[in-house]
Structures are given as C-alpha cells and as structure tokens.
C-alpha cells in the first residue's frame, strides 16, 4: 500500500479568530492590571492563560505599545482616567 498523503488547509478565518482571542485575553489582562490593589504581572499572565510571563509581556506590548509593568504604572499615575493609558480599540 502506498503512503497516505495528508493535506492541511487552514481556515481563511483562522488568523482572524486567533487574533480576536488574543485581543480578548489582552483586554482582560488590562482590566486585571488596572485593579486596585494592583495584581502581580505573573498572576495576571496566568489568569489570562499564559504559562510564560515573558511571552505574555511580549504579546501585551504588541497590543498596547507598552509592557504590562509600564501599563500598570501609567494606570496608577492617572487614576482619574477610567480607561487608563490606551485601551484596545
């Protein structure tokens, strides 16, 4: 018998779905980072499903143009702004 050949075709919506899931996770992370009292970044990463804090920080920075720590500091510096530094559109 011949070897079976498998072909995988990604769904055209797969990248969009993945991006949407990531965006939702990052929005939730931003809410946790704005919490009072502040939560540890490693705890926030775990709550939104990241095993690696380093990867979480990388993805967060891609979304918000600042690290989770910088975001948290900016939120503390301007507590009167409910949305804090820059929420995801």
C-alpha positions as CSV (number, residue, x, y, z in Angstrom):
1,X,0.0,0.0,0.0
2,X,1.1,3.5,-0.7
3,X,1.7,6.1,1.9
4,X,-1.2,8.3,2.7
5,X,-0.8,11.9,2.0
6,X,-2.5,14.4,4.3
7,X,-3.2,17.9,3.3
8,X,-4.0,20.6,5.9
9,X,-5.7,23.7,4.8
10,X,-6.2,26.4,7.4
11,X,-9.5,28.1,7.5
12,X,-9.4,31.5,6.0
13,X,-10.8,32.9,9.2
14,X,-8.2,31.1,11.4
15,X,-5.8,34.0,11.7
16,X,-8.7,36.4,12.5
17,X,-10.1,34.1,15.1
18,X,-6.7,33.7,16.7
19,X,-6.2,37.5,16.8
20,X,-9.6,38.0,18.3
21,X,-8.9,35.5,21.1
22,X,-5.6,37.2,21.8
23,X,-7.3,40.7,21.8
24,X,-9.9,39.5,24.3
25,X,-7.2,38.0,26.5
26,X,-5.2,41.2,26.4
27,X,-8.3,43.3,27.2
28,X,-8.9,41.1,30.2
29,X,-5.3,41.4,31.3
30,X,-5.5,45.2,31.1
31,X,-8.5,45.1,33.4
32,X,-6.6,43.0,35.9
33,X,-3.6,45.3,35.7
34,X,-5.8,48.3,36.5
35,X,-7.2,46.6,39.6
36,X,-6.8,48.2,43.0
37,X,-4.8,46.8,44.8
38,X,-2.5,46.0,41.8
39,X,-2.1,42.4,40.9
40,X,1.3,40.8,40.2
41,X,2.1,40.6,36.5
42,X,2.8,36.8,36.8
43,X,-0.6,36.3,38.3
44,X,-2.3,38.3,35.6
45,X,-0.4,36.3,32.9
46,X,-1.6,33.0,34.5
47,X,-5.2,34.3,34.8
48,X,-5.5,35.0,31.1
49,X,-3.9,31.7,30.1
50,X,-0.2,32.3,29.6
51,X,2.4,30.0,31.1
52,X,5.3,32.2,30.2
53,X,5.4,35.7,31.7
54,X,7.9,36.6,29.1
55,X,5.6,35.7,26.2
56,X,2.7,37.4,27.9
57,X,4.7,40.6,28.2
58,X,5.7,40.4,24.5
59,X,2.1,39.9,23.4
60,X,0.9,42.6,25.7
61,X,3.4,45.1,24.4
62,X,2.4,44.3,20.8
63,X,-1.2,45.2,21.7
64,X,-0.6,48.2,23.9
65,X,2.8,49.6,22.9
66,X,4.0,49.3,26.5
67,X,4.9,46.5,28.9
68,X,2.4,45.3,31.5
69,X,4.5,47.0,34.2
70,X,4.5,50.3,32.3
71,X,0.8,50.0,31.7
72,X,0.2,49.3,35.4
73,X,2.4,52.4,36.4
74,X,0.5,54.6,33.9
75,X,-2.8,53.5,35.4
76,X,-1.6,54.3,38.9
77,X,-0.3,57.7,37.8
78,X,-3.6,58.7,36.3
79,X,-6.4,57.0,38.3
80,X,-9.0,59.6,37.2
81,X,-8.9,58.2,33.7
82,X,-11.2,55.2,33.8
83,X,-9.9,53.6,30.6
84,X,-6.3,54.3,31.6
85,X,-3.4,54.7,29.2
86,X,-4.6,53.2,25.9
87,X,-7.3,50.7,25.8
88,X,-7.7,48.4,22.8
89,X,-10.0,50.0,20.2
